[in-house]
């Protein structure tokens, strides 16, 4: 699963005056240096720089409403880690409910 960055680019440009850090996510380039030779630098059009504070912020914004998708699961979100918990007396029922809730999560995030 990957995020749709076209909506984020629109949001970033719309709020650039208020939140100038948003434009930083799309204003860097990268190149490869191998055996003394460097490739041409190319602009990176998606993602955020590794180690950037922006990565965890975007992750939390993306998953912020995850807990509202399911009333049956308990969620724990920490940094870039998400856990969903469910318990039931019947293992078969547990699998049935969890699969249904995971499908709801998938539909809610895409």
N, C-alpha and C positions, 0 to 999 in steps of 0.2 A: 504494500500500500504506500502511495506517495501523496504528499500534499499538493493541492492545486495552487501554484504560486501566482497564477494570472490574477486572481482576486486580491492577493496580498500586494502585488505590484500596484494595482489600482489604489488600494488603501494607502500604501506607502507614498504614492505621489499626491494623493488627496490631502494627507496630513503632514506633508514634509515640512511645512512652516512651523507646525506645532511640535512635531516629533522629528527633528532633523536626523536622529540616529537611524531612522528607518531606511534612509537612502544609502546608508553605509552597507547594508546587506547586499546591495547590488552594484557596488562601485569598487570591485577589486578584480584583479587579474591573477593568473597563475601561469607558470611555465615549468618545464622539466629540464633539469640539469643532469646530464649523464656523460661520464668520461670526458669531462672538460668542455662539453658543447651544450649550449642552452638552446632550447626551442624558442620560437617566437612566443611572446606573452599574449594570451587570449583573455578576453573578458569573461568572467564567470557570470552566468545569467540566472542561476538559481542556487538555493542553499545559503548558508551563512558561513563565515570563516570559522574554522575549527578553533575552539578555545574562546570564542566570542561570548559575551554575556547575552547576546541576542538569541542564541540558539535555545537555551532553557526558557527564555521569556516566550518565544514563539511556540515552543512545545506546550507550555502551560496554557497559552491562549487557545491553542488548537484543542487541547483536551479539557479545558476548564469546565465545560458543560457535560462531560462524560457521565458523571454520576446522575444526571437528570434523565439519561436515556433508560436506565433500568432502576426500578424500585426494589428488585429482588436481590441485586448484588450489592456488596459493600466494597467500596473502592478506597484504596490508599494510594495517593499520588505523592511522589517525592522526587524532586529534580527531574531526571529523565527516565524514571522508573514508575510503572503503573501496575498495581495488583488488583485483581478482582476476586472477591471471596463469596462463596456460597456453601451452605451446608444443608443437608437433607438426610432423613433416616434411610431412604431407599436410594441405593446407588444408581439404579436405572432411572429413577425420577430426577436424581441429581444431574445425570448426563443430559437428560431431556431438557430440563430447565436451563442448564448452563449453555447448551448449544443454541437454544432459542434466544437467550439473552446475548450471547456473542454475536448472533446474526443481527439482532437489533442494534448492537454497538457498531458493527460493520456498516449497516445501512445508515446509521446516524452520523458516521464520520466521513462518508464518501459523498 
